[in-house]
Amino acid sequence: MKTISKLLVPLLCLALHSTAFAQESTNEETRALTLDELRTFTDVFNQIRSHYVDELGERELLRAAIEGMMGQLDPWSQFMAAEEFRQFGDSSEGRYGGVGVRLEIRNQRIFFTAVTPDGPASAAGILSGDLLLAVDGTPVRGRLLGESMDALLGEPGSQVRLRLQTPGQPAREVEVTRDYLAVPSVFRRVLDGDIGVFLISHFTRHTHEELRNGLADLVAENGRPLAGVIFDLRGNPGGVIEAAIDIADGFLDEGLIVYTRSRYGPTRIEISAARGQWTDKLPLAILVNGRTASAAEVLTGALQDNGRATVIGSRTFGKGSIQSVLALRNGAGMKLTTARYFTPSGRVIQDHGIEPDHVLEFAPVAGGGPDAPDPGMEEAIKVVRAAGG
C-alpha cells in the first residue's frame, strides 16, 4: 500500500530526530521499540481501512490520525487544513473575505441591516433593509439560516450570486465579488465626560494601531483631554500576542513586559518596554473576568506588575501558553504549544490567571442592554478618578 510506505519514512525520521534532539538513548533496543510502534500504527491504519463498518478514505484516516495526535497535547495545539489555515491567517490580520453586510434574522428570514460603505455589496447596489431570498441559486427558505449566512463568505476575488428584494419592489439578482473586509477589534467611547473607555474584543496584528489611533481620535472628538483610560478586556480570548505587547509598551516608559520559557534548557526570552508613552501617564484601569485569556492576560499582568494599571474584576482564565504557527505542505498549517508566558514579577499565568487588585464579580443585570448599570465600569471610573487626584 503506497500511502503507508510513504508515511513510514517521515514518521520514522521524525521519531529518530526527536530522540536525538532530546538527547535520549539511541541504543538498538530504543530504535527497535520505535520501529515496532510505527509498525503497530500501520497495522491499525490497515485494519481500519479494510474492515471498519463504513468505508473511509486514506486521506480521511490520515487526517484523523494527525488530529488525534494533536488533540492529546493540550486544548490549544491544532492542525488546520489549507482553507482553515487561510481563514486563521485572515483572522490574525483582522480581516475576512465577504461582501460587506450586517445581517439580522426576523421571522426566520434574513435581512441586510447595514451595508459597508465602498464595500462589495454597496458597489453591487445592495441596500440596507433588503431581504435575502437565495444564494447562488439556493433558496434561503427551507435551508438552515446559518448555511445561507456562511455562503456569503469566501475567498476574496470569488463571486457570489444573490437574489434580493427591496420592500415594495420586484425581486432582483445581483452578482457580488467578495473582497477583504476589516474586522475592528477596538471600540471606543467616553464616559463621565472625560474618561476614555476602550473595549478590546480580541487581538489582531493591527489592534495596537487601532488603539493608538483611537486615543487620538477620542480626544479630538471629545474636544478636551482625557482624565483617565479604561481597558475593557472582559471576555477577550486573546489573539496576536505582539499587539498586546505593543500596547503594554505604549503605556510604559521602562520595565519588563513579559518573559517566556520553553522546554529546552533554561532558555528565557525577555521583552522590555522602550521609553515613551502614548498618553501623558494617564490613570489606567483594566476590567477583566474569567473569560479574559492569553494575550489579554499578558497585557494585564504587564501593566499590573509595573504599577501602571489597577485591575478590577475576577480572576482571569489562566492561559499562559505560546502557540507557534507553522506552515505545512499543501497550504495546511498548525498551532503548536512551544513555551509559556510569565508576568514581569515571575507569576505563572498558565492555570493560575491574573488576580485583580479590586475583586468584583460581575453579576448579570436584570433587563440587560447597553444602558443597564455596569458595576465594573462604575468601579473603574472611581479608580481612575482617585488616581488622577
Secondary structure by P-SEA (a helix, b strand, c coil): caaaaaaaaaaaaaaaaaaaaacccccaaaaaaaaaaaaaaaaaaaaaaccccccccaaaaaaaaaaaaaaacccccccccaaaaaaaaaaaacccccccbbbbbcccccccccccccccccccccccccccccccccccccccaaaaaaaacccccbbbbbbbbccccccbbbbbbbcbbbbbccccccccccbbbbbbccccccaaaaaaaaaaaaaaaacccccbbbbcccccccccaaaaaaaaaaacccccccccccccccbbbbbbbcccccccccbbbbbccccccaaaaaaaaaaaaaccbbbbccccccccbbbbbbbbcccbbbbbbccccccccccccccccccccbbbbbccccccccccccaaaaaaaaaaaaaac
